[in-house]
């Protein structure tokens, strides 16, 4: 019987020989596999290259598509935000302009010694033959037919029709309008009549009255509608004929009727009604 040491030694030698044989066999097979692998790689590599290139191209196109789609969505979102910002800016500007106009109306109303009702213009007569406005106050606010209408710049017109909540105003530039007036510098009197180009005619002014271009025209307070001293306009042109007793005078109104948005209806009338005399 072999001793224990001899058995261990033989076992170690067996393992060493087995490992050497296994390494030798594996190296022979690896060389064979390497030759076959190299041949297969030579054949397959061009196809793999094409497949990889195509895959990368498809991947790039796919990524680019989603990038463009995302950019379009972001662009639409930015456009909406920009439009909203522009609308907000326009509203702020409009509020600023409205505040300025209302401040002017309030200041004018505060300085006035007569009762007034502030109104907003809500409509205009579309006809070129009539110059009228519609405002958002009526009988419910104490407005009556025949009352004077003014603005901080000057005379606007006269109330000609009233409902509970709305009123129609005949502008002084309408040919049917008439305001008894006088020249502030010379106190010469006449009648201011409307004219279609947006100006007024100062009629029945005597040729003897010495008035000049640039003179101010104000209400005389003698027509029973407008209180005395309301500014109407400035003399723009004077034509003195060789015959006749009157001169032709053109007045440019102080009020810009194309931009008029708020007005004041004067609730007080001139106090010279003869029917009230004892």
Secondary structure by P-SEA (a helix, b strand, c coil): cccaaaaaaaaaaaaaaaaaaaaaaaaaaaaaaaaaaaaaaaacaaaaaaaaaaaaaaaaaaaaaaaaaaaaaaaaaaaaaaaaaaaaaaaaaaaaaaaaaaaaaaaaaaaccbbbbbbbbccccccccccccccccccccccccbbbbbcccccccccccccccbbbbbcccccccccccccccccbbbbbbbbcccbbbbccccccccccccbbbbbcccccccccccccccccbbbbbccccbbbbbbbbccccccccbbbbbcccccccccccc
